[in-house]
Amino acid sequence: MPKNLQHSLNQKPPTDTGKIRILRLPEVISRVGLKRSSIYRRIWGGDFPKPVSLGGRAVGWFEHEVDAWLIERVQTGPRTDMII
């Protein structure tokens, strides 16, 4: 895992509890553009934030961790907008 991503994922959530937001899987899928299986494969590989248990079988992701992952991907990922 890239060092910057690990640092971003280790950040604590915002201290103002009004700003902590949990994203459920459909919203995570919509935000990151990956399907469920790809998200879980990346979690198991250590390249995506782990979900938090919301009770029972429900899980969610901290919005700030998903945002940090997206920012890291934009900063270090390959560019696909190049015209050939």
KOLDREN-903153 format. One record per residue (C-alpha): residue number from 1; chain; x, y, z. Coordinates in Angstrom, 2 decimals. Example, Ala and Ser with C-alpha at 12.3 -4.5 7.8 and 13.67 -1.06 7.14 Angstrom:
residues 2
<pt><vexpa>1</vexpa><mikol>A</mikol><x>12.30</x><y>-4.50</y><z>7.80</z></pt>
<pt><vexpa>2</vexpa><mikol>A</mikol><x>13.67</x><y>-1.06</y><z>7.14</z></pt>
//
This chain:
residues 84
<pt><vexpa>1</vexpa><mikol>A</mikol><x>0.00</x><y>0.00</y><z>0.00</z></pt>
<pt><vexpa>2</vexpa><mikol>A</mikol><x>1.39</x><y>3.45</y><z>-0.85</z></pt>
<pt><vexpa>3</vexpa><mikol>A</mikol><x>2.74</x><y>5.33</y><z>2.15</z></pt>
<pt><vexpa>4</vexpa><mikol>A</mikol><x>0.44</x><y>8.33</y><z>1.58</z></pt>
<pt><vexpa>5</vexpa><mikol>A</mikol><x>-2.64</x><y>6.08</y><z>1.45</z></pt>
<pt><vexpa>6</vexpa><mikol>A</mikol><x>-1.66</x><y>4.34</y><z>4.67</z></pt>
<pt><vexpa>7</vexpa><mikol>A</mikol><x>-1.26</x><y>7.74</y><z>6.33</z></pt>
<pt><vexpa>8</vexpa><mikol>A</mikol><x>-4.65</x><y>8.89</y><z>5.00</z></pt>
<pt><vexpa>9</vexpa><mikol>A</mikol><x>-6.37</x><y>5.74</y><z>6.21</z></pt>
<pt><vexpa>10</vexpa><mikol>A</mikol><x>-4.84</x><y>6.12</y><z>9.67</z></pt>
<pt><vexpa>11</vexpa><mikol>A</mikol><x>-6.30</x><y>9.59</y><z>10.09</z></pt>
<pt><vexpa>12</vexpa><mikol>A</mikol><x>-8.85</x><y>9.91</y><z>12.82</z></pt>
<pt><vexpa>13</vexpa><mikol>A</mikol><x>-12.38</x><y>10.92</y><z>11.85</z></pt>
<pt><vexpa>14</vexpa><mikol>A</mikol><x>-13.31</x><y>14.58</y><z>12.25</z></pt>
<pt><vexpa>15</vexpa><mikol>A</mikol><x>-13.77</x><y>15.50</y><z>15.90</z></pt>
<pt><vexpa>16</vexpa><mikol>A</mikol><x>-17.03</x><y>17.32</y><z>15.23</z></pt>
<pt><vexpa>17</vexpa><mikol>A</mikol><x>-19.49</x><y>14.42</y><z>15.31</z></pt>
<pt><vexpa>18</vexpa><mikol>A</mikol><x>-21.82</x><y>16.37</y><z>13.04</z></pt>
<pt><vexpa>19</vexpa><mikol>A</mikol><x>-19.26</x><y>15.84</y><z>10.26</z></pt>
<pt><vexpa>20</vexpa><mikol>A</mikol><x>-18.79</x><y>12.08</y><z>10.63</z></pt>
<pt><vexpa>21</vexpa><mikol>A</mikol><x>-20.67</x><y>10.31</y><z>7.90</z></pt>
<pt><vexpa>22</vexpa><mikol>A</mikol><x>-21.02</x><y>6.61</y><z>7.18</z></pt>
<pt><vexpa>23</vexpa><mikol>A</mikol><x>-21.46</x><y>5.52</y><z>3.56</z></pt>
<pt><vexpa>24</vexpa><mikol>A</mikol><x>-23.31</x><y>2.34</y><z>2.72</z></pt>
<pt><vexpa>25</vexpa><mikol>A</mikol><x>-22.17</x><y>0.09</y><z>-0.12</z></pt>
<pt><vexpa>26</vexpa><mikol>A</mikol><x>-24.38</x><y>1.54</y><z>-2.90</z></pt>
<pt><vexpa>27</vexpa><mikol>A</mikol><x>-22.98</x><y>5.02</y><z>-2.27</z></pt>
<pt><vexpa>28</vexpa><mikol>A</mikol><x>-19.39</x><y>3.73</y><z>-2.07</z></pt>
<pt><vexpa>29</vexpa><mikol>A</mikol><x>-19.90</x><y>1.93</y><z>-5.40</z></pt>
<pt><vexpa>30</vexpa><mikol>A</mikol><x>-21.28</x><y>5.12</y><z>-6.92</z></pt>
<pt><vexpa>31</vexpa><mikol>A</mikol><x>-18.44</x><y>7.27</y><z>-5.62</z></pt>
<pt><vexpa>32</vexpa><mikol>A</mikol><x>-15.49</x><y>5.08</y><z>-6.52</z></pt>
<pt><vexpa>33</vexpa><mikol>A</mikol><x>-16.80</x><y>3.51</y><z>-9.72</z></pt>
<pt><vexpa>34</vexpa><mikol>A</mikol><x>-15.98</x><y>-0.04</y><z>-8.69</z></pt>
<pt><vexpa>35</vexpa><mikol>A</mikol><x>-18.31</x><y>-3.00</y><z>-8.26</z></pt>
<pt><vexpa>36</vexpa><mikol>A</mikol><x>-18.84</x><y>-4.77</y><z>-4.94</z></pt>
<pt><vexpa>37</vexpa><mikol>A</mikol><x>-16.46</x><y>-7.62</y><z>-5.75</z></pt>
<pt><vexpa>38</vexpa><mikol>A</mikol><x>-13.65</x><y>-5.22</y><z>-6.71</z></pt>
<pt><vexpa>39</vexpa><mikol>A</mikol><x>-14.11</x><y>-3.19</y><z>-3.54</z></pt>
<pt><vexpa>40</vexpa><mikol>A</mikol><x>-13.91</x><y>-6.29</y><z>-1.33</z></pt>
<pt><vexpa>41</vexpa><mikol>A</mikol><x>-10.94</x><y>-7.66</y><z>-3.29</z></pt>
<pt><vexpa>42</vexpa><mikol>A</mikol><x>-9.12</x><y>-4.37</y><z>-2.64</z></pt>
<pt><vexpa>43</vexpa><mikol>A</mikol><x>-10.08</x><y>-4.48</y><z>1.06</z></pt>
<pt><vexpa>44</vexpa><mikol>A</mikol><x>-8.62</x><y>-8.00</y><z>1.36</z></pt>
<pt><vexpa>45</vexpa><mikol>A</mikol><x>-5.52</x><y>-6.81</y><z>-0.49</z></pt>
<pt><vexpa>46</vexpa><mikol>A</mikol><x>-5.06</x><y>-3.83</y><z>1.84</z></pt>
<pt><vexpa>47</vexpa><mikol>A</mikol><x>-5.78</x><y>-1.25</y><z>-0.87</z></pt>
<pt><vexpa>48</vexpa><mikol>A</mikol><x>-9.16</x><y>0.05</y><z>0.27</z></pt>
<pt><vexpa>49</vexpa><mikol>A</mikol><x>-10.54</x><y>1.24</y><z>3.62</z></pt>
<pt><vexpa>50</vexpa><mikol>A</mikol><x>-12.06</x><y>-1.49</y><z>5.76</z></pt>
<pt><vexpa>51</vexpa><mikol>A</mikol><x>-15.76</x><y>-1.19</y><z>6.53</z></pt>
<pt><vexpa>52</vexpa><mikol>A</mikol><x>-17.06</x><y>-0.71</y><z>10.06</z></pt>
<pt><vexpa>53</vexpa><mikol>A</mikol><x>-19.78</x><y>-2.88</y><z>11.53</z></pt>
<pt><vexpa>54</vexpa><mikol>A</mikol><x>-23.10</x><y>-1.14</y><z>12.01</z></pt>
<pt><vexpa>55</vexpa><mikol>A</mikol><x>-24.68</x><y>-4.13</y><z>13.72</z></pt>
<pt><vexpa>56</vexpa><mikol>A</mikol><x>-26.02</x><y>-7.39</y><z>12.44</z></pt>
<pt><vexpa>57</vexpa><mikol>A</mikol><x>-24.87</x><y>-7.86</y><z>8.86</z></pt>
<pt><vexpa>58</vexpa><mikol>A</mikol><x>-24.78</x><y>-4.13</y><z>8.08</z></pt>
<pt><vexpa>59</vexpa><mikol>A</mikol><x>-21.48</x><y>-2.40</y><z>7.33</z></pt>
<pt><vexpa>60</vexpa><mikol>A</mikol><x>-20.47</x><y>1.04</y><z>6.17</z></pt>
<pt><vexpa>61</vexpa><mikol>A</mikol><x>-17.40</x><y>3.10</y><z>5.40</z></pt>
<pt><vexpa>62</vexpa><mikol>A</mikol><x>-16.26</x><y>6.36</y><z>6.94</z></pt>
<pt><vexpa>63</vexpa><mikol>A</mikol><x>-16.72</x><y>9.02</y><z>4.29</z></pt>
<pt><vexpa>64</vexpa><mikol>A</mikol><x>-13.37</x><y>10.65</y><z>5.11</z></pt>
<pt><vexpa>65</vexpa><mikol>A</mikol><x>-11.53</x><y>7.34</y><z>4.50</z></pt>
<pt><vexpa>66</vexpa><mikol>A</mikol><x>-13.23</x><y>6.79</y><z>1.12</z></pt>
<pt><vexpa>67</vexpa><mikol>A</mikol><x>-12.45</x><y>10.40</y><z>0.18</z></pt>
<pt><vexpa>68</vexpa><mikol>A</mikol><x>-8.80</x><y>9.95</y><z>1.20</z></pt>
<pt><vexpa>69</vexpa><mikol>A</mikol><x>-8.61</x><y>6.79</y><z>-0.94</z></pt>
<pt><vexpa>70</vexpa><mikol>A</mikol><x>-10.05</x><y>8.65</y><z>-3.93</z></pt>
<pt><vexpa>71</vexpa><mikol>A</mikol><x>-7.62</x><y>11.54</y><z>-3.51</z></pt>
<pt><vexpa>72</vexpa><mikol>A</mikol><x>-4.70</x><y>9.11</y><z>-3.32</z></pt>
<pt><vexpa>73</vexpa><mikol>A</mikol><x>-5.87</x><y>7.35</y><z>-6.49</z></pt>
<pt><vexpa>74</vexpa><mikol>A</mikol><x>-6.11</x><y>10.67</y><z>-8.35</z></pt>
<pt><vexpa>75</vexpa><mikol>A</mikol><x>-2.67</x><y>11.78</y><z>-7.17</z></pt>
<pt><vexpa>76</vexpa><mikol>A</mikol><x>-0.79</x><y>8.55</y><z>-7.89</z></pt>
<pt><vexpa>77</vexpa><mikol>A</mikol><x>-2.89</x><y>6.61</y><z>-10.39</z></pt>
<pt><vexpa>78</vexpa><mikol>A</mikol><x>-2.28</x><y>6.39</y><z>-14.12</z></pt>
<pt><vexpa>79</vexpa><mikol>A</mikol><x>-3.95</x><y>9.04</y><z>-16.24</z></pt>
<pt><vexpa>80</vexpa><mikol>A</mikol><x>-6.55</x><y>7.75</y><z>-18.66</z></pt>
<pt><vexpa>81</vexpa><mikol>A</mikol><x>-7.50</x><y>11.10</y><z>-20.18</z></pt>
<pt><vexpa>82</vexpa><mikol>A</mikol><x>-4.56</x><y>11.20</y><z>-22.58</z></pt>
<pt><vexpa>83</vexpa><mikol>A</mikol><x>-5.41</x><y>11.37</y><z>-26.27</z></pt>
<pt><vexpa>84</vexpa><mikol>A</mikol><x>-3.48</x><y>8.92</y><z>-28.40</z></pt>
//
